[in-house]
């Protein structure tokens, strides 16, 4: 039994967790994205990762499943937001440290970067 204010899940990330967003789009509310940010002092570069989790609940337990960690296509993530207006397909926008805005979509329980332009 969980008491009020008790932490029910912890996970270590590769870098400092900077932003967390649950998807608000109906039928996708179980998805949680986490962006990280860190200054790698050895190379004087900001680095980061984008995590995707699936969070579900049964009668007695909260179940958290890490679905993906994206570090090849990301920079240090400063902020992220899910779209609130398209109710058929969720999109995640990330703002990165090198001035990049990236759009991601959920395909088969993973995030795919959308090419823009």
N, C-alpha and C positions, 0 to 999 in steps of 0.2 A: 504494500500500500504506500502510495506517495503522499508525503506530507506537504502542506502548503509551503511554497518557496524552496523545496528540495530540488537539487539538480538531478535530472533523470538520465542525462547522456553527456558524455565528454569525448572529444576526439582531438588529438594533437594534429595540427596542420604544419606543413613544411615552412610556412612563414607566418607572420602575425596576421590573424584574422581581422579584416578591416570592415567588411560589410556582409550582412546576411539578409536574404529576402526569401520569403515563402511565396510561391506562385499564387496569385489571386484568381486565376481563370478557372471556372467550373470544370470539374473532372481532372484538374491538374494540381489541386491544392496540396497534394502529398509531396510535391517537389520543393526542395529548399536549395538555393544556390548560396555559396559562400565565396567571397573574394578575399585574396590575401595580398599583402604589400610588405616589402622589406627592402632596405638598402643593403646591397652586397658591397660592403666597404672595400673588399679586396679588388673589385673591378670598378668601383664607383658607379654602379648601375642599380636602378630599381627593378626588382623582380617580383613576380607574384604568380599565383595559381587561381584557377577557377574550379571549385568543387560542385558537384551535383549530388544531392542526397535524396533518398526516398524515405519519407517518414509516415509510417502507418501505425495503427493502434488496434489491438484486439481486446478481448474482455479484460485481460489482466496486464498486458505489457505494451510498452511503446517500442516499436521496432524501427531502427534506423539502419539503412543500407547505403553505403557509399557507392554510387553508381559510376562516377567518373571523376578524374582529376585532369584538368587541362593545363598544361604548362608549356607546350610547344607553341601555341598560338596566342599566348597572353603576355601582357606586360604586367607591371604592378597595378592592381585594380584599386581605384580610388572610390568608385561608387558603382552601383548597379540598380536597375529598376526593371520589374516585369511590366509589360503592357497591361493596362486596366480596361481597355476598350474593345479589343478583338476577343470575342468570347468563344471563338472556334479553335484558335490555335495560339498558344502562348509564345511570346518573344521576350527575350531578355536583352537589355542594352547594358553594356559595360563601358565605363569611362576609365581609360588607362593613363598611366603616368607619362607616357610619351606623346600625349595629345591625341590618342586614337580612341574613336568611338567604334565599338563592335556590336553587332547584332547576332544573337544566337537563337536557334529554335530547338524545341525538343522533338527528337525523332527516335522512336524505339527506346525510350528511357535513357537517352544520352543527348548532350548538347552538341549541335552542329553550328559552326560559324557560318554566317550567311555572307556571301560575297555581295558587296554593294558597289554599284557603278559599273 
